[in-house]
Amino acid sequence: MHLLYEDNGAFKVGTILADNDSALQVEALHGKRAKVKANAVLLRFERPAPGELLAQAEAMAGDIDLDFLWECAGTEEFGFEDLTREYVGHAPAAAEAAGVLFKLHGAPVYFHRKGRGRYRAAPPDVLKAALAGLEKKRLQQAQIDSWAEELMHDRLPEPLLQVRDMLLYAPDRNRSEVKALEKACLARGLSASRLLLACGGVPSVHDFHLRRFLFEHFPQGVDFDASDVVDADQADSASATWLAELPLADVAAFSIDDASTTEIDDAFSLVNLGDGRWRVGVHIAAPALGLRPQSAAARIARQRLSTVYYPGNKITMLPPSVVQQYSLAEGGPRPALSFYMTVRENSVAAEALVQGGEAPSRFVIEQEHSVIERVPVLANLRHQDIGELDSAFPEGRLPAQLPQAPAADSAALYWLWQFAGWLEQSRGRAGVTQERPDFNFSLEPDVPPDLARISITTRSRGTPLDKLVAELMIRVNHAWGKLLDEHQVAAIYRSQGGGKVRMSSTAAPHQGLGISHYAWSSSPLRRYVDLLNQWQLLALLRGEAAPFARNDETLLAAIHDFESTYAAYGEFQDRMERYWCLRWLQQEGVQHLVAEVVRDNLVRLERLPLYARIAGLPEFHPGHRVELLLGEIDLLDAELSLIYHRSLSPEITEIV
């Protein structure tokens, strides 16, 4: 006697060796013996042999018309043997009954299982919906297979092109487009990014890196909506009259920036009052004068939180019309929030300083005050034009003429540099200036990024001109932060304690700078925190209620969002600079590089802002210089392979 039984959802056959009430000993087709519970047995038969039964049953199941079988089943629950009798019109043979059972079990859409060997035909409406679903899945799978086939031949179907950013940066694995791409990637042994690059779905590797950032942080694009521009224009128009009525400062202001700077937030002035007294002016662009906190342009500044910088381009925080209206560009009066210091110079101290002797403080700040005004900006000085001052000032030399020299000539800049040094001393941070390289990336103009040549140059940071700007910015951010705190006006502060920098609505010392208050206020065209603080400052100076309270949810949310967003923007800039460093290495055909060991197997390349890990690097102390051989460069992953070549003597300094 043989039997057909169910085991873990599968049908099996065997020969009965022993038949007990609740269980049977069975020998399977391949001789393996097993214990089968009696309630798992579906069919007992004498013939044909178990193997033959399976073959005959499967052949019969293949010949059965499902629709006809479904019509034969009726609407009530049934056993498979009963339906087989109805279907064949006589007492069924074992192979016939097994064939119907296999057909029933393999068609769950048509027949719903109600127990071992028992089923019920699906109602007509349920069956219709299920069949429609199956057809839909069949068509979807056919579409997936078709798209995958095209991808495997380096052709990108248009529907996939329409969602390429989703495919690359946030794939939804329930989408047919993703399933097709995954199937093609598996077949070709490529990542999604490399396959789409091969298919032309990504115009260039540069575009791949840029679009990743834009997809995450600028999903609606980087262009400003017309409403933002209109809003800014209306604000400018509405405020034009009273802006023109602001008092005109009796100064000749100038700014100091890189050549690429277009959002000029700060400028300076120096007026000799006589009798050893001077008035130092720090003038900050004032977009808060024309933009309301709830205006469309201000809202988009809140969304962007900062200007984004990366080699060859930038994404501004504010619409171009706002930047153009409020940037401290040369050529006329500009609305500004000015901070003035009346400074008395101690001539005895100055003389002692020149002679190298001990002396009392050279400068005394007699008065500080802030004012809303229009400031005549006579020149936007650029580092590239006045860089000679960085070497001249420490030697006490003053060039006779500066390019685009404003009323504040080289002598005025020299005086301000000395004053900046005194400010640094006053906050306990004076010492030997540690100049560090600042890398500038210049792309070939009017050429697509994937074809453009890149130039990487360096300029030392911490130079006299840098100190001049930095110290005056620290002073104004300290003074305005303290002013807001003393008048209990809410603001966003930066503090440092225990080596950790944080932002909050509560003032706290910034130990790294050596000051009691520090509120970013000097870059309102480029940072939302500065713009928000400027709204608060303007309200204080006007005697009005400030727009934001200390526990205002908008203010607290801005703190949280700014820190994370500002960090993300910085990471993007670093990533793009790394990409362009690798492009430069390819462009220049570099084979040998010089690097300095940072720690363990981490090195910093000379002449490039690039770090890398070197497998097999011998143990060297930090600062040890080594020569490396350049291996492969992977622009898509922004990686390079380097091989240790040899230790260098101190005189070897160049990239070959």
FILOFI-268518 format. One record per residue (C-alpha): residue in three letters; y negated, z negated, x. Coordinates in steps of 0.5 Angstrom, whole numbers, plus 500, padded with zeros to 3 digits. Layout:
REM FILOFI-268518
ALAYZX/...
REM end
This chain:
REM FILOFI-268518
MET500500500/HIS493502502/LEU486500500/LEU479501500/TYR474496501/GLU467494503/ASP465491509/ASN457489511/GLY455495506/ALA460500509/PHE466503506/LYS473502510/VAL480504509/GLY487500512/THR494499510/ILE496492507/LEU500488512/ALA500481507/ASP497480500/ASN495473499/ASP491471492/SER484470496/ALA485475502/LEU489480505/GLN491482512/VAL489489514/GLU491494519/ALA485499520/LEU486506522/HIS485505530/GLY490499529/LYS486493529/ARG488488524/ALA483484520/LYS482479514/VAL479482508/LYS477478502/ALA480480495/ASN474481492/ALA472486497/VAL477491495/LEU475496491/LEU481501491/ARG489500492/PHE493506493/GLU499509495/ARG497516497/PRO494519501/ALA494516508/PRO488512509/GLY485517514/GLU486523509/LEU483519503/LEU477519507/ALA477526509/GLN478528501/ALA473523498/GLU468526503/ALA469533501/MET469531494/ALA463527494/GLY459533497/ASP461538492/ILE459533486/ASP452535483/LEU448529482/ASP444531476/PHE451532472/LEU454526475/TRP447522473/GLU448525466/CYS455523465/ALA453516467/GLY450514460/THR445508460/GLU450502461/GLU452499467/PHE459502469/GLY464501474/PHE466507479/GLU473508476/ASP471509469/LEU465514471/THR470518475/ARG475518469/GLU469521465/TYR467526470/VAL474529472/GLY477528465/HIS483525467/ALA486519470/PRO483519477/ALA487520483/ALA485515489/ALA481521493/GLU477523487/ALA475515485/ALA473514492/GLY469521492/VAL465519486/LEU464512489/PHE461515496/LYS457519491/LEU454514487/HIS453509493/GLY449515497/ALA444516491/PRO441510490/VAL435514487/TYR440516482/PHE444510481/HIS442503482/ARG447498484/LYS449492480/GLY455489484/ARG461492488/GLY463498485/ARG458497479/TYR452502478/ARG447503473/ALA444510472/ALA436510473/PRO432511467/PRO429518467/ASP422516468/VAL424512474/LEU428517477/LYS423522476/ALA418518480/ALA423516485/LEU424524486/ALA417525487/GLY416520492/LEU422523496/GLU419530495/LYS413527498/LYS416524504/ARG420530505/LEU414534505/GLN410529510/GLN416529515/ALA416537515/GLN408536516/ILE409531522/ASP415536525/SER410542524/TRP404538528/ALA409535533/GLU411542535/GLU404545536/LEU402539540/MET409540544/HIS406547546/ASP399544548/ARG396546541/LEU392541537/PRO392542529/GLU385541526/PRO387535522/LEU389531528/LEU382534531/GLN378531525/VAL381524527/ARG382524534/ASP378518536/MET383514531/LEU389517535/LEU386515541/TYR383508540/ALA386505534/PRO392509532/ASP394507525/ARG402508525/ASN402509518/ARG399515518/SER402522519/GLU398524524/VAL400518529/LYS407519527/ALA406527529/LEU403525536/GLU408519537/LYS413524536/ALA410529541/CYS408524546/LEU416522546/ALA418529547/ARG414530553/GLY413524556/LEU406523556/SER401518553/ALA397520547/SER390520551/ARG394525556/LEU397529551/LEU390530547/LEU387532554/ALA392537555/CYS391540548/GLY384540549/GLY383535544/VAL378531549/PRO373535552/SER373531558/VAL375525562/HIS368523562/ASP368524554/PHE374520553/HIS371514556/LEU364515553/ARG368516546/ARG372509547/PHE366505547/LEU362509542/PHE368508537/GLU368501538/HIS361499538/PHE357505535/PRO362508529/GLN356511526/GLY353514532/VAL348513537/ASP342517533/PHE337513529/ASP337515521/ALA331518519/SER329512515/ASP329508521/VAL324513524/VAL320513518/ASP320505518/ALA317505525/ASP312510523/GLN310507517/ALA309500521/ASP305503526/SER300507521/ALA299500517/SER298496523/ALA294501527/THR287499524/TRP288492526/LEU292493533/ALA285497534/GLU281491533/LEU285487538/PRO281484543/LEU281489549/ALA283485556/ASP278486562/VAL284488567/ALA287494570/ALA294493569/PHE300496572/SER308496572/ILE313496577/ASP320499575/ASP325505577/ALA323512576/SER328512570/THR325506566/THR322509560/GLU322502556/ILE316499560/ASP316492558/ASP312488563/ALA306489567/PHE301485571/SER294484573/LEU290481578/VAL282479578/ASN278475583/LEU274470580/GLY271468586/ASP270462590/GLY278462591/ARG280463584/TRP284468581/ARG287470574/VAL294473574/GLY296476568/VAL303478566/HIS303483560/ILE309484555/ALA310489551/ALA309487543/PRO313491538/ALA314485534/LEU306486532/GLY308492528/LEU315491526/ARG317486521/PRO324482522/GLN327485516/SER324492517/ALA329498518/ALA328499525/ALA328491526/ARG335491523/ILE338496527/ALA335493533/ARG339487530/GLN345491530/ARG345494537/LEU342488540/SER340491547/THR339498550/VAL346500553/TYR345503560/TYR350507564/PRO350513569/GLY346519567/ASN344516560/LYS342510556/ILE342508548/THR336505546/MET336499542/LEU329501538/PRO327508535/PRO324513540/SER317512536/VAL317504537/VAL318505544/GLN313510545/GLN308506541/TYR309499544/SER311501551/LEU306499557/ALA305506559/GLU300508563/GLY294512560/GLY290507556/PRO290500552/ARG297498549/PRO298492545/ALA301486549/LEU302479549/SER299477555/PHE300470559/TYR295468564/MET294463570/THR288461573/VAL290460580/ARG286457586/GLU288459593/ASN287453598/SER284457604/VAL286452609/ALA293452607/ALA293460608/GLU290459615/ALA295454617/LEU301459614/VAL299464618/GLN299460624/GLY306457622/GLY303450621/GLU305445616/ALA300446610/PRO299443603/SER300447597/ARG297454598/PHE296455591/VAL294451585/ILE295453578/GLU289450574/GLN290453567/GLU295457563/HIS294461556/SER297466552/VAL293471548/ILE295477543/GLU290483546/ARG290490548/VAL291491555/PRO289497559/VAL295500563/LEU292504569/ALA299506573/ASN306505572/LEU308504579/ARG315506581/HIS320503587/GLN321510589/ASP314511591/ILE312504593/GLY318502597/GLU314502604/LEU311496601/ASP318492602/SER318493609/ALA310492610/PHE309486607/PRO314481611/GLU310484617/GLY303483614/ARG302490614/LEU298493608/PRO298501607/ALA291504606/GLN293508600/LEU298507594/PRO301513590/GLN298513583/ALA294506586/PRO291502580/ALA285498581/ALA291493584/ASP292496590/SER296494596/ALA292488598/ALA293486590/LEU300487591/TYR301483597/TRP297477594/LEU302477588/TRP308477593/GLN305471596/PHE304468590/ALA311469588/GLY314466594/TRP310460592/LEU312460585/GLU319460588/GLN318455593/SER315451587/ARG322451583/GLY326449589/ARG329455590/ALA325458596/GLY329460602/VAL332466606/THR332472601/GLN339475601/GLU338482600/ARG344486596/PRO345493595/ASP343496588/PHE347502587/ASN343508583/PHE347514580/SER344520579/LEU347526575/GLU345533576/PRO341535570/ASP342540565/VAL349540567/PRO355538562/PRO358531565/ASP365534567/LEU361539571/ALA355535574/ARG355533581/ILE353525582/SER349522587/ILE350515589/THR344512593/THR342504594/ARG336500594/SER336493597/ARG335488591/GLY331481593/THR326485596/PRO318483596/LEU317487590/ASP323485587/LYS321478588/LEU314479585/VAL317482579/ALA322477578/GLU318470579/LEU313472575/MET318474569/ILE321467571/ARG315464570/VAL313467563/ASN320466560/HIS319458563/ALA312458560/TRP313461553/GLY320457552/LYS317450554/LEU311452549/LEU316454543/ASP320447545/GLU313443545/HIS311446538/GLN318445535/VAL318452534/ALA325455534/ALA327460539/ILE333462543/TYR334459550/ARG338460556/SER341454560/GLN345453566/GLY349447567/GLY356446571/GLY355453573/LYS356456566/VAL350460563/ARG350459555/MET345461550/SER343456544/SER337454540/THR336448544/ALA332448550/ALA336445556/PRO335446564/HIS337452567/GLN339449574/GLY340455577/LEU333457577/GLY331450577/ILE326450571/SER326445565/HIS326451560/TYR328458560/ALA327463554/TRP328470555/SER321473552/SER320479557/SER324485555/PRO323485547/LEU323493547/ARG330492550/ARG333486548/TYR334483541/VAL333476543/ASP327477547/LEU324481540/LEU326475536/ASN323470541/GLN317474541/TRP316474533/GLN316466534/LEU311466539/LEU306471535/ALA307466529/LEU305460534/LEU299463537/ARG297465530/GLY298459527/GLU303462522/ALA310459520/ALA315462524/PRO320467521/PHE326463523/ALA328456523/ARG332452528/ASN338452524/ASP337459521/GLU344462520/THR340469522/LEU338466529/LEU345462530/ALA349469529/ALA344473533/ILE346468539/HIS353469538/ASP353476537/PHE348478543/GLU353474548/SER359478546/THR355484545/TYR351484551/ALA358482555/ALA361488552/TYR355493554/GLY356490561/GLU363492562/PHE362499559/GLN357500564/ASP361497570/ARG367502567/MET363508567/GLU360507574/ARG367506576/TYR369513573/TRP363516577/CYS365513584/LEU372516583/ARG368523581/TRP364522587/LEU370521592/GLN373527589/GLN367531590/GLU365529597/GLY373530599/VAL373523602/GLN380521606/HIS378515610/LEU374509607/VAL371503610/ALA372496606/GLU371489606/VAL376484604/VAL374480599/ARG381475598/ASP388477598/ASN389484597/LEU383485594/VAL377489598/ARG370492596/LEU369499599/GLU362500603/ARG357504600/LEU360504593/PRO360499588/LEU368499587/TYR373494588/ALA381496589/ARG387492590/ILE391494596/ALA399494596/GLY401491603/LEU395489606/PRO395485612/GLU393478611/PHE385478613/HIS380473612/PRO374474607/GLY369479610/HIS374483615/ARG373490615/VAL379495614/GLU380502614/LEU383505608/LEU386512607/LEU385515600/GLY391517596/GLU391519589/ILE385518584/ASP387518576/LEU380519573/LEU383518566/ASP386511568/ALA380510572/GLU384508578/LEU385510585/SER391509590/LEU389506597/ILE393505603/TYR391501609/HIS390504615/ARG388500621/SER383494622/LEU376496624/SER372494630/PRO365491628/GLU361498630/ILE365502625/THR361503619/GLU361510616/ILE366513610/VAL369519614/
REM end
